[in-house]
Structures are given as C-alpha cells and as structure tokens.
Amino acid sequence: MFESVQRSIDALLQPIGLIWAALLLATVLQLVKRRILSAMYTATLVAFIQLIGATELPAWLMADLERPYDPLVIGWPTRADAVVMLGGTHDYSARSPVHIGVGEASDRILAAVELTRTTGAGALVLGGSFYELKGVRRPDSELLAELFRVWRLPVGTVHLLGICSDTRVEVQRAVQLAREHHWTRVVVVTSGYHLKRAEALFRKEGLAVMPAGAEFLGLDAFHDHGGGLWSVVPRIRGFELMRFWVHERIGLLYYRCRGWI
C-alpha cells in the first residue's frame, strides 16, 4: 500500500502528472460552475493523458512490433560473416572520458560486440549519423571504433558506413559492403521495435539478414512490471513509448509509400 502511494506521489511530481492533476481539478471546477462544454474539453484531455500514461496501451503497441523478434522465442544467431549495427546509439560528449554520451538505444552497442564474438563474425559494421566538433561534421561511428580499438575488444575488422541520413542509407551502404566482401550470413542489430523496417529494407535490397534485437521496450515493460502497468496517476514513460511507436509506424508508412520496402 505504502509503495503504491509513493509511486503515485512520484508520478504527481513529474510534469505530466502535474498537468494531469491541474486538468482534473479544472474539470471539477467547471462542473461545479455548470460549464459543461468546458468540463467536457478538459475531461477529454484528462482521459487522453490517462490512456497514454496510466494504461498498458503504449507497452502493448510496442510489444506488438517487437514480438516477432523476441530472442526468447526465435533464439540468437549462432554463426555469421559480419554483424551490422544500425546507428542512433550515442553522440559526442566533451565531458565524458571516452567522449561518448550514450542514449536509450545504447544496448545495441553491447549486443553488437557480443554477437560479433559469439557468432565468430570477422567484421563489425557500424552505421550512424554525425557529431559536430569545431564546426566540422564527423561520423559518430568513429567514436565507437576508437573506443573498441583502445579497449581491444574482439570485434574483428571494423567497417564504418560514414554519415548516414537515415536507416535506408545505412542499409544500402551495408548491402554494398556485404557484396564487396561476399558476406552471405549477416546479422543486423537494432532496437526490437525497429527491426521490422530494417529487415524489410535489407530484403528490398536483395540481402537476407538475421535480425537481432538489442532492446525490447514493450516486452520488457510487461516483464519488469509483472503486468502491473496500470496506475492512478499518469507517468511520462507511457508517452516515451508512444513516441517510439508513432515514429516507427510513420516510418514504416513513409517507406512503403516511397517504395523503399
């Protein structure tokens, strides 16, 4: 009981919790003043925030994207010529001793290194965008390549895809590299919810890949909370998951409309 109350108080201290509480209070005040239309408007906003921030819906939607690639069901690749890690994992940080600031997708880095080791892959291919230092843009994959070199990690030959504007460019360059080196067994590492689009891009380019998810935000949410994702006060995590889901769904739709997948 105490733990539940504490979680609710913590959620109320988040910006989304404060907005929800303010809108809920506004709804009650409008009803007291018999301003029905105004009350309906604020109540709709309360319900929307409640739906996204206090229910299982965002996690369920994310899990639906991730489920076909669940390693607990399909297992991990056991043999490969190369491992391709798509970008979005990190950026430059001047205040870090390794000059790398990792984001939520940084699980991909660990997964890519481990799969290079366990599959016996002789090459690790790094995608990504760019970082800017003193007005010069450099591929952010260079930061990881240098870290791997200094730490002497067992990643084989490291290939950089340069500055890539999006996933499609990463895939096109990775496929070209695979053909040049005659790789036939290629593992692609990215977030579980992103694998559907990535795998479709590789297939469109004529290369069958073995998908390996590095993070499963929706499936892990159910596991971590034991199904108890419902709450009284909305939390920001639901909106974060919904943002990832909307981004991926729009990406899939856009890529299909362009004929890229």
TORMARVO-95584 format. One line per 4 residues: their letters; for each residue x, y, z of C-alpha. Coordinates in Angstrom, 1 decimal. Layout:
<pts>
A = X Y Z  ...
</pts>
This chain:
<pts>
MFES = 0.0 0.0 0.0  2.8 2.4 1.0  4.7 1.6 -2.1  1.7 2.3 -4.3
VQRS = 1.1 5.7 -2.6  4.8 6.5 -3.0  4.7 5.7 -6.8  1.6 7.9 -7.2
IDAL = 3.3 10.8 -5.4  6.5 10.4 -7.5  4.3 10.4 -10.6  2.5 13.6 -9.5
LQPI = 5.9 15.3 -9.2  6.5 14.6 -12.9  5.4 17.4 -15.3  2.9 15.1 -17.0
GLIW = 1.4 14.2 -13.6  1.1 17.9 -12.6  -0.6 18.7 -15.9  -3.0 15.8 -15.4
AALL = -3.8 16.9 -11.9  -4.3 20.5 -12.9  -6.7 19.5 -15.7  -8.6 17.1 -13.4
LATV = -9.0 20.0 -10.9  -10.1 22.3 -13.8  -12.7 19.7 -14.8  -14.2 19.5 -11.4
LQLV = -14.3 23.3 -11.1  -16.0 23.6 -14.4  -18.6 21.0 -13.4  -19.3 22.9 -10.1
KRRI = -19.8 26.1 -12.2  -22.0 24.1 -14.6  -19.8 24.9 -17.5  -20.5 21.6 -19.3
LSAM = -18.7 22.2 -22.6  -15.6 23.5 -20.8  -15.7 20.5 -18.5  -16.0 18.1 -21.4
YTAT = -13.0 19.7 -23.1  -10.7 19.4 -20.0  -12.1 15.9 -19.2  -11.1 14.7 -22.7
LVAF = -7.6 15.9 -22.1  -7.6 14.1 -18.8  -8.8 10.9 -20.4  -6.2 11.1 -23.2
IQLI = -3.3 11.7 -20.7  -4.7 8.8 -18.6  -4.9 6.5 -21.6  -1.3 7.0 -22.6
GATE = 0.4 7.5 -19.2  -1.5 5.2 -16.9  -2.5 2.1 -19.0  -0.8 -0.8 -20.8
LPAW = -1.6 0.6 -24.3  1.8 2.1 -25.2  3.7 -1.0 -23.9  1.2 -3.3 -25.8
LMAD = 1.7 -1.4 -29.0  5.5 -1.5 -28.7  5.4 -5.2 -27.8  3.3 -5.9 -30.9
LERP = 6.2 -4.5 -33.1  8.8 -6.4 -31.1  7.2 -9.8 -30.6  8.2 -11.4 -34.0
YDPL = 11.9 -10.8 -33.0  11.8 -11.9 -29.4  15.1 -13.8 -28.8  13.4 -15.9 -26.1
VIGW = 11.3 -17.4 -28.9  13.5 -17.3 -32.0  16.9 -17.5 -30.3  20.1 -15.7 -31.3
PTRA = 22.2 -16.1 -34.4  25.0 -18.6 -33.9  27.2 -18.1 -37.0  27.8 -15.0 -39.2
DAVV = 30.2 -13.4 -41.5  29.5 -9.9 -40.3  27.4 -8.0 -37.8  25.8 -4.7 -38.8
MLGG = 24.8 -2.3 -36.0  22.5 0.5 -37.1  23.1 3.9 -35.6  21.2 6.1 -33.1
THDY = 23.1 4.7 -30.0  25.2 7.6 -28.9  26.6 11.1 -29.6  29.7 13.1 -28.8
SARS = 30.3 14.3 -25.2  33.2 16.6 -24.4  32.8 15.9 -20.7  33.0 12.1 -20.9
PVHI = 36.4 10.4 -20.6  35.6 8.4 -23.7  33.9 11.3 -25.5  30.7 9.3 -25.9
GVGE = 27.3 10.1 -24.5  25.0 7.0 -24.8  21.2 7.1 -25.2  18.5 4.6 -24.6
ASDR = 19.4 2.6 -27.7  22.9 2.0 -26.4  22.0 -1.6 -25.7  22.8 -2.1 -29.4
ILAA = 26.5 -1.5 -28.8  26.7 -4.3 -26.2  24.6 -6.6 -28.3  26.7 -6.0 -31.5
VELT = 30.0 -6.6 -29.7  28.7 -9.8 -28.0  27.2 -11.2 -31.2  30.4 -10.5 -33.1
RTTG = 32.2 -12.6 -30.6  29.6 -15.4 -30.3  28.9 -15.8 -34.0  32.6 -15.8 -35.0
AGAL = 31.9 -12.9 -37.3  35.1 -11.4 -38.8  33.7 -8.0 -39.2  31.6 -5.4 -37.4
VLGG = 29.8 -2.7 -39.5  28.8 0.5 -37.7  26.2 2.8 -39.0  25.1 6.1 -37.6
SFYE = 24.8 9.8 -38.2  27.3 12.5 -37.2  28.7 14.7 -34.5  30.0 18.2 -34.9
LKGV = 33.3 19.4 -33.4  34.7 22.8 -34.0  32.3 23.3 -37.0  33.3 20.0 -38.7
RRPD = 30.9 17.1 -39.0  32.3 13.6 -38.4  30.7 10.2 -38.4  29.7 9.3 -34.9
SELL = 30.7 5.7 -35.6  34.3 6.8 -35.4  33.9 7.4 -31.7  32.9 3.7 -31.2
AELF = 35.6 2.4 -33.5  38.2 4.3 -31.5  36.8 3.0 -28.2  36.8 -0.6 -29.5
RVWR = 40.5 -0.1 -30.6  41.6 1.4 -27.3  39.8 -1.3 -25.2  41.0 -4.0 -27.6
LPVG = 37.5 -5.5 -27.9  37.2 -8.7 -30.0  35.2 -7.2 -32.8  37.3 -8.3 -35.8
TVHL = 37.6 -5.7 -38.6  35.5 -2.6 -38.1  33.9 -1.0 -41.1  32.3 2.4 -40.9
LGIC = 29.3 3.4 -43.1  30.1 7.1 -42.7  27.5 9.8 -42.1  24.1 8.3 -42.9
SDTR = 21.0 10.5 -43.1  18.5 7.6 -42.3  18.1 3.9 -42.0  17.7 3.4 -45.7
VEVQ = 21.2 4.9 -46.5  22.7 2.7 -43.7  21.2 -0.4 -45.3  22.2 0.5 -48.8
RAVQ = 25.8 1.0 -47.8  25.8 -2.1 -45.7  24.5 -4.2 -48.6  27.1 -2.8 -50.9
LARE = 29.8 -3.7 -48.3  28.4 -7.2 -48.0  28.6 -7.7 -51.7  32.1 -6.4 -51.9
HHWT = 33.3 -8.9 -49.2  31.0 -11.7 -50.3  29.2 -11.9 -46.9  26.3 -14.3 -47.1
RVVV = 25.4 -14.5 -43.4  24.8 -11.0 -42.0  23.3 -10.2 -38.6  21.6 -6.8 -38.2
VTSG = 21.4 -5.3 -34.7  19.0 -2.6 -33.8  16.1 -2.0 -31.4  13.4 -4.7 -31.4
YHLK = 10.7 -2.2 -32.5  12.9 -1.0 -35.4  13.7 -4.5 -36.8  10.7 -4.8 -39.0
RAEA = 11.6 -1.8 -41.0  15.3 -2.6 -41.1  14.8 -6.2 -42.2  12.3 -5.1 -44.9
LFRK = 14.9 -2.6 -46.2  17.6 -5.3 -46.4  15.2 -7.7 -48.1  14.3 -5.0 -50.7
EGLA = 18.0 -4.5 -51.4  18.3 -8.3 -52.0  20.1 -9.4 -48.9  18.5 -11.7 -46.4
VMPA = 19.7 -10.9 -42.9  19.4 -12.4 -39.4  17.7 -9.9 -37.2  18.9 -9.4 -33.6
GAEF = 17.0 -7.1 -31.3  19.1 -5.2 -28.7  16.3 -3.7 -26.6  12.7 -4.7 -26.2
LGLD = 11.0 -1.7 -24.6  7.4 -3.1 -24.8  8.1 -6.7 -23.9  10.5 -5.7 -21.1
AFHD = 7.9 -3.3 -19.7  5.5 -6.2 -19.1  8.3 -8.3 -17.7  9.7 -5.7 -15.4
HGGG = 6.2 -4.7 -14.0  4.7 -8.1 -14.0  1.7 -6.9 -15.9  1.1 -4.1 -13.4
LWSV = 1.4 -1.2 -15.8  -1.9 0.4 -14.8  -1.6 3.3 -12.4  -3.8 6.0 -11.0
VPRI = -1.5 8.9 -11.9  -0.1 9.0 -15.4  3.6 8.7 -15.9  6.0 10.0 -18.5
RGFE = 7.2 6.5 -19.6  3.9 5.8 -21.4  4.4 8.9 -23.6  8.0 7.9 -24.3
LMRF = 6.9 4.5 -25.5  4.2 6.0 -27.6  6.7 8.4 -29.2  8.8 5.5 -30.3
WVHE = 5.8 3.6 -31.6  4.4 6.6 -33.6  7.9 7.3 -35.0  8.3 3.7 -36.2
RIGL = 4.7 3.4 -37.6  5.1 6.7 -39.5  8.5 5.5 -40.7  7.0 2.2 -42.0
LYYR = 4.2 4.0 -43.8  6.5 6.6 -45.3  9.0 3.9 -46.5  6.1 1.9 -48.1
CRGW = 4.7 5.0 -49.8  8.2 5.7 -51.3  8.5 2.1 -52.4  11.6 1.5 -50.3
I = 10.2 -1.6 -48.6
</pts>
